């Protein structure tokens, strides 16, 4: 397993349009129109703003159910996750589990490391196609 880069940082927000407008105005970032949108199955809407070879992902809960809604309810707006791109997701999960880490099964190219295993960070591992 090799960590390749920080893929993106997920930020939970109350209003995705206001949040992206703030980051556009203050930092000159622009929304990537090819990524994000409403994801009813996850109960969220998201938008990505590239920064270098990484991105900020703004995530707005659309329902009062699910992990993003729970985070917003309990903590309000703020950093939700750190996503690290790995070269081999299955190998990364197996490696971390062999070390005693709590890691979800890989699904749709991502797996989550429990914050209890990563010093309080909601860590997402992601394998990009071709990676």
N, C-alpha and C positions, 0 to 999 in steps of 0.2 A: 504494500500500500504506500502510495506517495501522495501527500497533499500538494496540489498544484498552485492554488491561489485562493484568495478570498473572492468568492463568486458574487455574493451580495450580502447586504445587511437589511433585514426586514424590520420595518418600523410600523407599529400599530398607530392608526390615526382615527380621529372621529369623523373627519371630512377629507376625503382624498383630494378633491379639487383645491381646497384651501391649503392643504399641506404641500402639494406639488407647486402651487402658485408661490408659496413662501420660498421654497427651495430654488425655484426659477429666479425669483426676484433677488434673493440674497446671495445666491451662489452661482447663478448663471447656468444652472442645469436645465435640461429639457427632457420631457417625457418621451420615451421610446414608443412610438405608435404601433410598433410591431409586436409588443409584448404587453401582457396584462389584460385586464378587463374583468367583467363579472364572472365569477365562478360559483354558480348556485350550489353545486354539489359540496363545496367547501364552506359555503355561507359567507363568502368574502368578495370584495372587489379589490384588485391590486393594480398598481402602476409602477413601472420601472423608470428610473432616471440614471442613465449611465454616468459613471465617473471613473475616468481612466479605463482599465480593463475590468472594472467591477461595476456594481450598480447599487443604488438604494432602491429597495422595494417598499412602497407604501401600501399598507394593508388596512382596509376598512371592513369591519364586520357588517354583514347585511342582515343578520339575524341575531337573536340572543342566545343561540346555541353554538357549541363548538369551541375549540381551544382559543381561537382569536377573540371571540366574544367574551369568553371567560377571562382572558388576559385583560381586555379592555375594562371589564367590570371591576376586576380586582386591583388593577394597577394604573388604569387610565392609558394615556398615550405614552409611547416610548419604544425603545429598542426591544424587539420581540425575538429575533433570531440572528445568528451569524451562520452564513452558508459558505462552506469550504468545498471547492471542487477537488475531487480525488480522481486518480487515474483508473482505479478499479473499485467500484462501489462494493461488490460482493466480497472482495478480498479485504477491503477496509472494515466492513462489518465483522467478518470472521476474525480479523486481527484484534479489533477492539474487544470483542466478546471474549477472546482467549485471554485477554488481560483483565477480565472481570467487569468491563464496562457494560452498562445497560444501553442497548442499541436496538431500535426497531428493525423489523424486516425491511429490506429494500422494496420500495413500491414506486413505480413510474420514475425511476432514476434518482430517487432520494431515500435517505434514511435519517432518522433522528437519534442523536445521542442524548440520553437523559441528562437534564441539568444536574442531577445528583452525581453523575459521573464526569461532569465537565466544569466543575467549580462554579456552578450556578448559571452557566451559559446554555441557552436552548440552541444546541449546535445541530445544524443540518449538513449532512454530507450529500454532495450531488455529483453525478457523473454526466457530463455533457456528451452528446453523441460524437462518436469518433475519439472519445477520450479513453 
